[in-house]
Amino acid sequence: MSNPASPAATESKSAGTAWTAAQEVIAAVEPNIARAISGELASQRRQLKLIASENYASPAVLLAMGNWLSDKYAEGTVGHRFYAGCEYVDQVEQIAADHARALFGSDHAYVQPHSGIDANMVAFWAILAKRVEEPALANAGVKNVNSLTDADWADLRQKFNNQRMLGMSLDAGGHLTHGFRPNISGKLFDQASYGSDPETGQIDYDALRAQAKEFKPLILLGGYSAYPRTPNFRIMREIADEVGATFMVDMAHFAGLVAGGVLTGDYNPVPHAHVVTSTTHKSLRGPRGGFVLCTSEYAPFVDKGCPMVLGGPLGHVMAAKGIAFAEARQPSFSEYAQAIVANASALAEGLAKRGVSLVSGGTSNHIVLLDVATSFGLTGRQAESALLDAGVVTNRNSIPRDPNGAWYTSGIRTGTPALTTLGFGPDELDEIADVMVTALKATKPANETAKAKYVIDEKVAGDSRQRCAELLGRHPLYPGIEL
Ligand SMILES: Cc1ncc(COP(=O)(O)O)c(C=O)c1O
């Protein structure tokens, strides 16, 4: 069984011609760069990609980035730039924002962030501006920070740094930008984390409510990088309202499932959150980038993202975002989103029936998180390397209460957006589960204390690579492009 053909898996003669020509132009200046570009394509064609955060963008998305919109400075927002001559960047940004608003049904969309991390920084500062700076300015009877006295400014700067955020813990699947110390968000906010219930592996909303009442955060942050379930955003908004928090959701991972109408009602963050951030390049299948959606009360603050925390907007990437949002508004994208989830279920079932322990027992989104320590006596680091030897690309990930810590880990995170783009179907995901389990059963730690070194049966690894190559042969990436 396979899915409807997606743009990256559909033969396009003109895309082939365009890239051949582009490579000629590039190679004439620096052939090593041209070779690396071709090399990356060859490598992506060789790998069975189960990395949950990666995908294959369409030729239209990729081609929209290689042009002179890149040469234009356009700090500010549409119609309010710090530079002259921004007519066409204005058009591009407006088109992309209009598509984003229509796609997600939000009051406002800001499509400038260069990545997911940048989108979160824009959101944090917009919330601080609305909740902390605006009242301070009103209190001082001035319109902007430049008019504050030195004493009032010093007081406001203290207040910025004294705010609290409640986000999902890293081992339950949260992201570093959700208030963890190695990231600027952790240096800025006093953060507390909510985890998942040890029995179910899912968020316990009663526990979250009690924690929020005790901690009283300015921001309640939903969203995740490695949580295989679908949070209930209606309940989370209720909790935020009860404690006076702004409810923000980072949907970087599952934006494609929202766009495709798989996550609706309580599971769609957009109607419930004040501010929603995202990447464009994961399940949404667009260019590398980010964006912010928000209610109209937060819009003027979000729009100040550049130059407050962002460098000049990337007009060429906003053009590609516009293409990706337009693609996601097509009915075929909703079939794609449904297929991502069907494939993840097939992978989870295939792994579980072969004896693998899965975090939360399975999946309801695009992510399947394997506990490889319990299932195979391996660390995530060993399993990640062994799977690569077997032809499957994944990444190691902490699991809740991980005994092996954040570096070696006990988990392997897998996800189905990329293979679904290529047209893989549930039967093939079941076969991939078999390849993975066969390879991991043939892998042992190199010695009793080894956390990185491992030994894999060479014959099993070779056979597995063969099986992966055969599967990939059925679903070529960018057919018609010969580089
Ligand atoms: C939930 C979440 N937010 C933000 C990011 C950061 O995205 P980017 O790498 O585009 O900055 C990621 C990426 O892994 C993510 O999973």
The ligand as an SDF file (V2000), in Angstrom:
LIG
                    3D

 16 16  0  0  0  0  0  0  0  0999 V2000
    9.6660   21.7470   19.5790 C   0  0  0  0  0  0  0  0  0  0  0  0
   10.8070   22.3820   18.8580 C   0  0  0  0  0  0  0  0  0  0  0  0
   10.9430   23.7210   18.9060 N   0  0  0  0  0  0  0  0  0  0  0  0
   11.9440   24.3510   18.2790 C   0  0  0  0  0  0  0  0  0  0  0  0
   12.8740   23.6500   17.5580 C   0  0  0  0  0  0  0  0  0  0  0  0
   14.0190   24.4050   16.9310 C   0  0  0  0  0  0  0  0  0  0  0  0
   13.8940   24.4990   15.5790 O   0  0  0  0  0  0  0  0  0  0  0  0
   15.1230   25.0680   14.7020 P   0  0  0  0  0  0  0  0  0  0  0  0
   16.1330   23.9990   14.6600 O   0  0  0  0  0  0  0  0  0  0  0  0
   14.4990   25.3690   13.3810 O   0  0  0  0  0  0  0  0  0  0  0  0
   15.6030   26.3130   15.3820 O   0  0  0  0  0  0  0  0  0  0  0  0
   12.7740   22.2700   17.4490 C   0  0  0  0  0  0  0  0  0  0  0  0
   13.7770   21.5360   16.6590 C   0  0  0  0  0  0  0  0  0  0  0  0
   14.2410   20.5090   16.9110 O   0  0  0  0  0  0  0  0  0  0  0  0
   11.7090   21.6130   18.1180 C   0  0  0  0  0  0  0  0  0  0  0  0
   11.5850   20.2920   18.0830 O   0  0  0  0  0  0  0  0  0  0  0  0
  1  2  1  0
  2  3  1  0
  2 15  2  0
  3  4  2  0
  4  5  1  0
  5  6  1  0
  5 12  2  0
  6  7  1  0
  7  8  1  0
  8  9  2  0
  8 10  1  0
  8 11  1  0
 12 13  1  0
 12 15  1  0
 13 14  2  0
 15 16  1  0
M  END
$$$$
